[in-house]
Amino acid sequence: MLQDNLRAVNEKIGGRARLVAVSKFNPPEIINEAIELGVTDIGESRVQELLEKYDALKPVRIHFIGHLQTNKVKALMGKVDLIQSVDSVHLAECIDKRAEEAGIVQDILLQINITREESKFGIFKEDVDEVAERVHQMKNIRVRGLMYIAPETDDPENVRPYFRQMKDIFDRLAPSFGKDFDILSMGMSSDYGVAIEEGATHVRVGTAIFGARDYSK
Ligand SMILES: *Cc1c(COP(=O)(O)O)cnc(C)c1O
């Protein structure tokens, strides 16, 4: 089943974007099975859960995609390849400091909340330029691009305009960051096809690969 799901998702992506398999709520055994089936990147959204599973995981690139509290940043240093969910200058400052202590440069994405959804984190469109400029100056952070979570919808066509806006913001910011600014992370199980059509370089797909998550655990 995992194998069939992965094949279907990879077929639909068709090499147009990088697949981040969102493995939250799944145990290391299942994640390792996915890695053996060719998954190169996984996404986790809770620090504690990631730390509990970390040692049992086969080698894989790890993306942190959940809301990150500053007091949890230190625990992630050296363990995650990309923090996709940087949503404030304050959090970036904290990552910059902890990365310096750890002697690393941390790759990050800025998470944008273009629809100003109350239920979601992320930088508002109006604030993106200022935040980007400030984070760009931090020595132990490398801004690799942007991340976006679209509103839930039955029809992915409904969120196409938001993906398009994200691509516009991405293209507008890219020149000031240079060639390292090359990641536009958008699209989940319900909408990654449309996200790729609108320029996503990375998609974050969980349910379509691992099945529905059991939140009771
Ligand atoms: C859980 C999660 C996903 C995956 O969602 P699915 O609908 O299961 O594909 C993607 N991005 C983020 C930020 C998530 O928290």
Residues whose N, C-alpha, C, O or C-beta is under 5 A from the ligand:
A	BS01	LIG	V22 S45 I65 M188 S189 S190 R204 V205 G206 T207 A208
